[in-house]
Amino acid sequence: MQSGFVESFNGRLRDECLNETLFTSPPHARFVLDVWRYDYNHVRPHSKLGGRTPAEKAGKPVRGHAPRQVAITSTDHHVGGGLYL
């Protein structure tokens, strides 16, 4: 274990996003990860930051809450596709 912060972050990313999502394409993976990263940095309060988000700590404006689940409609023609959760 090299860094407690990095290990904690990697575990959270894996548990909350990577293990829960079946990515259908690289663009789909980028979109889902961008949504998760926005939520992690701008919506969720972090106990190590005194209940503030990383964006608040850095002084960046917060734009609101990200949805819990994001429906992604595909423009690609995937087998069985159209709507991804």
Residue, then its C-alpha position, 0 to 999 in steps of 0.5 A: m500500500q503506497s498511499g491510503f488516499v489512492e487506495s481508498f479512491n481506487g476501491r471506491l471507484r471500483d466498487e461504485c462504478l467499475n463493478e456496477t457497469l457493463f461498458t459497451s464501448p470506449p465512448h460509453a466508458r468515458f461518459v459513465l466515468d465522467v459522470w461518476r467523477y463529477d459526482y465524486n468531486h462536485v456533489r458528495p461531501h467528503s469527511k476528510l474535507g470537513g463535509r465539503t466537496p473537493a470543488e468547494k475546498a478548491g473554491k470552484p463553483v458547484r453546479g448542482h447534483a448529478p443523478r444517481q443513475v444515468a440513462i444513456t441512449s446510444t446512437d450506435h447500433h449495439v446488439g440489444g441496445g438503446l438504453y443503458l443504466 
